[in-house]
Amino acid sequence: MKENKSTKPAGDREEAYRLAKLLRTGSRELARQLNTKKARKQR
């Protein structure tokens, strides 16, 4: 079943956008933690 974006309610799109934003910030936070771990190891 192919779903069209135009048939999707605005609420779903908003939810997906919020989820993507959350995921992006989460991955950034994760990357920062990894970087700090690397820096600690190098010292």
N, CA, C and O atoms as a Maestro MAE file, in Angstrom:
{
 s_m_m2io_version
 :::
 2.0.0
}

f_m_ct {
 s_m_title
 :::
 protein
 m_atom[172] {
  # First column is atom index #
  i_m_mmod_type
  r_m_x_coord
  r_m_y_coord
  r_m_z_coord
  i_m_residue_number
  s_m_chain_name
  s_m_pdb_residue_name
  s_m_pdb_atom_name
  i_m_atomic_number
  :::
  1 25 0.839 -1.200 0.000 1 A "MET " " N  " 7
  2 3 0.000 0.000 0.000 1 A "MET " " CA " 6
  3 2 0.876 1.253 0.000 1 A "MET " " C  " 6
  4 15 1.681 1.476 0.904 1 A "MET " " O  " 8
  5 25 0.693 2.054 -1.037 2 A "LYS " " N  " 7
  6 3 1.497 3.277 -1.143 2 A "LYS " " CA " 6
  7 2 0.754 4.437 -0.485 2 A "LYS " " C  " 6
  8 15 -0.420 4.673 -0.769 2 A "LYS " " O  " 8
  9 25 1.434 5.146 0.380 3 A "GLU " " N  " 7
  10 3 0.790 6.258 1.065 3 A "GLU " " CA " 6
  11 2 1.278 7.578 0.494 3 A "GLU " " C  " 6
  12 15 2.478 7.801 0.336 3 A "GLU " " O  " 8
  13 25 0.327 8.444 0.188 4 A "ASN " " N  " 7
  14 3 0.666 9.747 -0.367 4 A "ASN " " CA " 6
  15 2 0.777 10.774 0.753 4 A "ASN " " C  " 6
  16 15 0.021 10.723 1.723 4 A "ASN " " O  " 8
  17 25 1.708 11.698 0.621 5 A "LYS " " N  " 7
  18 3 1.876 12.717 1.656 5 A "LYS " " CA " 6
  19 2 0.660 13.631 1.725 5 A "LYS " " C  " 6
  20 15 0.306 14.123 2.796 5 A "LYS " " O  " 8
  21 25 0.019 13.858 0.577 6 A "SER " " N  " 7
  22 3 -1.132 14.761 0.540 6 A "SER " " CA " 6
  23 2 -2.331 14.155 1.267 6 A "SER " " C  " 6
  24 15 -3.166 14.889 1.797 6 A "SER " " O  " 8
  25 25 -2.425 12.824 1.298 7 A "THR " " N  " 7
  26 3 -3.553 12.171 1.958 7 A "THR " " CA " 6
  27 2 -3.320 12.085 3.460 7 A "THR " " C  " 6
  28 15 -4.256 11.856 4.226 7 A "THR " " O  " 8
  29 25 -2.083 12.268 3.876 8 A "LYS " " N  " 7
  30 3 -1.758 12.182 5.300 8 A "LYS " " CA " 6
  31 2 -2.264 13.429 6.022 8 A "LYS " " C  " 6
  32 15 -2.142 14.537 5.500 8 A "LYS " " O  " 8
  33 25 -2.827 13.258 7.206 9 A "PRO " " N  " 7
  34 3 -3.275 14.418 7.991 9 A "PRO " " CA " 6
  35 2 -2.089 15.275 8.428 9 A "PRO " " C  " 6
  36 15 -0.968 14.782 8.547 9 A "PRO " " O  " 8
  37 25 -2.343 16.541 8.662 10 A "ALA " " N  " 7
  38 3 -1.270 17.460 9.049 10 A "ALA " " CA " 6
  39 2 -0.657 17.029 10.378 10 A "ALA " " C  " 6
  40 15 0.540 17.212 10.599 10 A "ALA " " O  " 8
  41 25 -1.468 16.463 11.255 11 A "GLY " " N  " 7
  42 3 -0.981 16.028 12.565 11 A "GLY " " CA " 6
  43 2 0.119 14.995 12.434 11 A "GLY " " C  " 6
  44 15 1.113 15.046 13.159 11 A "GLY " " O  " 8
  45 25 -0.053 14.054 11.508 12 A "ASP " " N  " 7
  46 3 0.960 13.013 11.302 12 A "ASP " " CA " 6
  47 2 2.272 13.629 10.843 12 A "ASP " " C  " 6
  48 15 3.351 13.247 11.296 12 A "ASP " " O  " 8
  49 25 2.155 14.595 9.928 13 A "ARG " " N  " 7
  50 3 3.359 15.231 9.405 13 A "ARG " " CA " 6
  51 2 4.068 15.976 10.540 13 A "ARG " " C  " 6
  52 15 5.292 15.920 10.659 13 A "ARG " " O  " 8
  53 25 3.300 16.661 11.356 14 A "GLU " " N  " 7
  54 3 3.865 17.408 12.487 14 A "GLU " " CA " 6
  55 2 4.574 16.456 13.449 14 A "GLU " " C  " 6
  56 15 5.670 16.739 13.932 14 A "GLU " " O  " 8
  57 25 3.925 15.326 13.713 15 A "GLU " " N  " 7
  58 3 4.493 14.322 14.627 15 A "GLU " " CA " 6
  59 2 5.805 13.775 14.069 15 A "GLU " " C  " 6
  60 15 6.791 13.628 14.791 15 A "GLU " " O  " 8
  61 25 5.796 13.479 12.778 16 A "ALA " " N  " 7
  62 3 6.998 12.942 12.130 16 A "ALA " " CA " 6
  63 2 8.124 13.961 12.195 16 A "ALA " " C  " 6
  64 15 9.281 13.616 12.436 16 A "ALA " " O  " 8
  65 25 7.763 15.236 11.974 17 A "TYR " " N  " 7
  66 3 8.769 16.301 12.015 17 A "TYR " " CA " 6
  67 2 9.381 16.401 13.410 17 A "TYR " " C  " 6
  68 15 10.596 16.522 13.568 17 A "TYR " " O  " 8
  69 25 8.498 16.347 14.429 18 A "ARG " " N  " 7
  70 3 8.977 16.437 15.810 18 A "ARG " " CA " 6
  71 2 9.880 15.262 16.135 18 A "ARG " " C  " 6
  72 15 10.909 15.420 16.793 18 A "ARG " " O  " 8
  73 25 9.490 14.083 15.672 19 A "LEU " " N  " 7
  74 3 10.270 12.867 15.923 19 A "LEU " " CA " 6
  75 2 11.647 12.978 15.274 19 A "LEU " " C  " 6
  76 15 12.662 12.639 15.883 19 A "LEU " " O  " 8
  77 25 11.669 13.456 14.038 20 A "ALA " " N  " 7
  78 3 12.934 13.588 13.310 20 A "ALA " " CA " 6
  79 2 13.844 14.575 14.030 20 A "ALA " " C  " 6
  80 15 15.051 14.357 14.144 20 A "ALA " " O  " 8
  81 25 13.247 15.666 14.516 21 A "LYS " " N  " 7
  82 3 14.021 16.680 15.223 21 A "LYS " " CA " 6
  83 2 14.634 16.075 16.485 21 A "LYS " " C  " 6
  84 15 15.806 16.292 16.793 21 A "LYS " " O  " 8
  85 25 13.814 15.313 17.203 22 A "LEU " " N  " 7
  86 3 14.269 14.673 18.432 22 A "LEU " " CA " 6
  87 2 15.410 13.715 18.136 22 A "LEU " " C  " 6
  88 15 16.407 13.675 18.857 22 A "LEU " " O  " 8
  89 25 15.251 12.945 17.070 23 A "LEU " " N  " 7
  90 3 16.274 11.972 16.684 23 A "LEU " " CA " 6
  91 2 17.579 12.683 16.353 23 A "LEU " " C  " 6
  92 15 18.662 12.239 16.733 23 A "LEU " " O  " 8
  93 25 17.449 13.819 15.621 24 A "ARG " " N  " 7
  94 3 18.633 14.555 15.212 24 A "ARG " " CA " 6
  95 2 19.371 15.080 16.441 24 A "ARG " " C  " 6
  96 15 20.591 14.943 16.540 24 A "ARG " " O  " 8
  97 25 18.633 15.681 17.378 25 A "THR " " N  " 7
  98 3 19.278 16.217 18.576 25 A "THR " " CA " 6
  99 2 19.885 15.087 19.401 25 A "THR " " C  " 6
  100 15 20.954 15.244 19.990 25 A "THR " " O  " 8
  101 25 19.196 13.951 19.440 26 A "GLY " " N  " 7
  102 3 19.690 12.803 20.192 26 A "GLY " " CA " 6
  103 2 21.005 12.303 19.630 26 A "GLY " " C  " 6
  104 15 21.935 11.998 20.376 26 A "GLY " " O  " 8
  105 25 21.076 12.219 18.306 27 A "SER " " N  " 7
  106 3 22.306 11.727 17.671 27 A "SER " " CA " 6
  107 2 23.445 12.713 17.906 27 A "SER " " C  " 6
  108 15 24.599 12.316 18.069 27 A "SER " " O  " 8
  109 25 23.103 14.022 17.922 28 A "ARG " " N  " 7
  110 3 24.130 15.032 18.155 28 A "ARG " " CA " 6
  111 2 24.675 14.883 19.575 28 A "ARG " " C  " 6
  112 15 25.881 14.964 19.807 28 A "ARG " " O  " 8
  113 25 23.760 14.663 20.517 29 A "GLU " " N  " 7
  114 3 24.157 14.473 21.913 29 A "GLU " " CA " 6
  115 2 25.048 13.244 22.049 29 A "GLU " " C  " 6
  116 15 26.043 13.257 22.773 29 A "GLU " " O  " 8
  117 25 24.672 12.184 21.338 30 A "LEU " " N  " 7
  118 3 25.438 10.941 21.369 30 A "LEU " " CA " 6
  119 2 26.838 11.179 20.817 30 A "LEU " " C  " 6
  120 15 27.825 10.702 21.379 30 A "LEU " " O  " 8
  121 25 26.916 11.910 19.726 31 A "ALA " " N  " 7
  122 3 28.214 12.192 19.103 31 A "ALA " " CA " 6
  123 2 29.091 12.982 20.067 31 A "ALA " " C  " 6
  124 15 30.297 12.752 20.152 31 A "ALA " " O  " 8
  125 25 28.474 13.921 20.795 32 A "ARG " " N  " 7
  126 3 29.232 14.733 21.734 32 A "ARG " " CA " 6
  127 2 29.804 13.854 22.844 32 A "ARG " " C  " 6
  128 15 30.958 14.014 23.243 32 A "ARG " " O  " 8
  129 25 28.988 12.929 23.335 33 A "GLN " " N  " 7
  130 3 29.444 12.021 24.389 33 A "GLN " " CA " 6
  131 2 30.604 11.165 23.891 33 A "GLN " " C  " 6
  132 15 31.578 10.942 24.611 33 A "GLN " " O  " 8
  133 25 30.489 10.689 22.652 34 A "LEU " " N  " 7
  134 3 31.547 9.863 22.073 34 A "LEU " " CA " 6
  135 2 32.835 10.668 21.964 34 A "LEU " " C  " 6
  136 15 33.924 10.161 22.233 34 A "LEU " " O  " 8
  137 25 32.694 11.934 21.564 35 A "ASN " " N  " 7
  138 3 33.867 12.793 21.413 35 A "ASN " " CA " 6
  139 2 34.553 13.014 22.754 35 A "ASN " " C  " 6
  140 15 35.781 13.006 22.834 35 A "ASN " " O  " 8
  141 25 33.764 13.210 23.804 36 A "THR " " N  " 7
  142 3 34.367 13.430 25.120 36 A "THR " " CA " 6
  143 2 35.092 12.171 25.584 36 A "THR " " C  " 6
  144 15 36.149 12.251 26.210 36 A "THR " " O  " 8
  145 25 34.525 11.020 25.278 37 A "LYS " " N  " 7
  146 3 35.166 9.753 25.648 37 A "LYS " " CA " 6
  147 2 36.496 9.609 24.923 37 A "LYS " " C  " 6
  148 15 37.491 9.179 25.506 37 A "LYS " " O  " 8
  149 25 36.500 9.976 23.638 38 A "LYS " " N  " 7
  150 3 37.734 9.897 22.842 38 A "LYS " " CA " 6
  151 2 38.786 10.831 23.420 38 A "LYS " " C  " 6
  152 15 39.953 10.459 23.544 38 A "LYS " " O  " 8
  153 25 38.375 12.036 23.771 39 A "ALA " " N  " 7
  154 3 39.300 13.030 24.302 39 A "ALA " " CA " 6
  155 2 39.899 12.530 25.612 39 A "ALA " " C  " 6
  156 15 41.087 12.722 25.870 39 A "ALA " " O  " 8
  157 25 39.081 11.894 26.432 40 A "ARG " " N  " 7
  158 3 39.555 11.378 27.706 40 A "ARG " " CA " 6
  159 2 40.591 10.282 27.487 40 A "ARG " " C  " 6
  160 15 41.566 10.168 28.231 40 A "ARG " " O  " 8
  161 25 40.360 9.477 26.449 41 A "LYS " " N  " 7
  162 3 41.266 8.362 26.160 41 A "LYS " " CA " 6
  163 2 42.626 8.877 25.687 41 A "LYS " " C  " 6
  164 15 43.667 8.311 26.020 41 A "LYS " " O  " 8
  165 25 42.601 9.949 24.912 42 A "GLN " " N  " 7
  166 3 43.845 10.474 24.339 42 A "GLN " " CA " 6
  167 2 44.755 11.056 25.416 42 A "GLN " " C  " 6
  168 15 45.978 11.003 25.287 42 A "GLN " " O  " 8
  169 25 44.167 11.613 26.479 43 A "ARG " " N  " 7
  170 3 44.967 12.279 27.492 43 A "ARG " " CA " 6
  171 2 45.937 11.364 28.190 43 A "ARG " " C  " 6
  172 15 46.675 11.804 29.071 43 A "ARG " " O  " 8
  :::
 }
 m_bond[171] {
  # First column is bond index #
  i_m_from
  i_m_to
  i_m_order
  :::
  1 1 2 1
  2 2 3 1
  3 3 4 2
  4 3 5 1
  5 5 6 1
  6 6 7 1
  7 7 8 2
  8 7 9 1
  9 9 10 1
  10 10 11 1
  11 11 12 2
  12 11 13 1
  13 13 14 1
  14 14 15 1
  15 15 16 2
  16 15 17 1
  17 17 18 1
  18 18 19 1
  19 19 20 2
  20 19 21 1
  21 21 22 1
  22 22 23 1
  23 23 24 2
  24 23 25 1
  25 25 26 1
  26 26 27 1
  27 27 28 2
  28 27 29 1
  29 29 30 1
  30 30 31 1
  31 31 32 2
  32 31 33 1
  33 33 34 1
  34 34 35 1
  35 35 36 2
  36 35 37 1
  37 37 38 1
  38 38 39 1
  39 39 40 2
  40 39 41 1
  41 41 42 1
  42 42 43 1
  43 43 44 2
  44 43 45 1
  45 45 46 1
  46 46 47 1
  47 47 48 2
  48 47 49 1
  49 49 50 1
  50 50 51 1
  51 51 52 2
  52 51 53 1
  53 53 54 1
  54 54 55 1
  55 55 56 2
  56 55 57 1
  57 57 58 1
  58 58 59 1
  59 59 60 2
  60 59 61 1
  61 61 62 1
  62 62 63 1
  63 63 64 2
  64 63 65 1
  65 65 66 1
  66 66 67 1
  67 67 68 2
  68 67 69 1
  69 69 70 1
  70 70 71 1
  71 71 72 2
  72 71 73 1
  73 73 74 1
  74 74 75 1
  75 75 76 2
  76 75 77 1
  77 77 78 1
  78 78 79 1
  79 79 80 2
  80 79 81 1
  81 81 82 1
  82 82 83 1
  83 83 84 2
  84 83 85 1
  85 85 86 1
  86 86 87 1
  87 87 88 2
  88 87 89 1
  89 89 90 1
  90 90 91 1
  91 91 92 2
  92 91 93 1
  93 93 94 1
  94 94 95 1
  95 95 96 2
  96 95 97 1
  97 97 98 1
  98 98 99 1
  99 99 100 2
  100 99 101 1
  101 101 102 1
  102 102 103 1
  103 103 104 2
  104 103 105 1
  105 105 106 1
  106 106 107 1
  107 107 108 2
  108 107 109 1
  109 109 110 1
  110 110 111 1
  111 111 112 2
  112 111 113 1
  113 113 114 1
  114 114 115 1
  115 115 116 2
  116 115 117 1
  117 117 118 1
  118 118 119 1
  119 119 120 2
  120 119 121 1
  121 121 122 1
  122 122 123 1
  123 123 124 2
  124 123 125 1
  125 125 126 1
  126 126 127 1
  127 127 128 2
  128 127 129 1
  129 129 130 1
  130 130 131 1
  131 131 132 2
  132 131 133 1
  133 133 134 1
  134 134 135 1
  135 135 136 2
  136 135 137 1
  137 137 138 1
  138 138 139 1
  139 139 140 2
  140 139 141 1
  141 141 142 1
  142 142 143 1
  143 143 144 2
  144 143 145 1
  145 145 146 1
  146 146 147 1
  147 147 148 2
  148 147 149 1
  149 149 150 1
  150 150 151 1
  151 151 152 2
  152 151 153 1
  153 153 154 1
  154 154 155 1
  155 155 156 2
  156 155 157 1
  157 157 158 1
  158 158 159 1
  159 159 160 2
  160 159 161 1
  161 161 162 1
  162 162 163 1
  163 163 164 2
  164 163 165 1
  165 165 166 1
  166 166 167 1
  167 167 168 2
  168 167 169 1
  169 169 170 1
  170 170 171 1
  171 171 172 2
  :::
 }
}
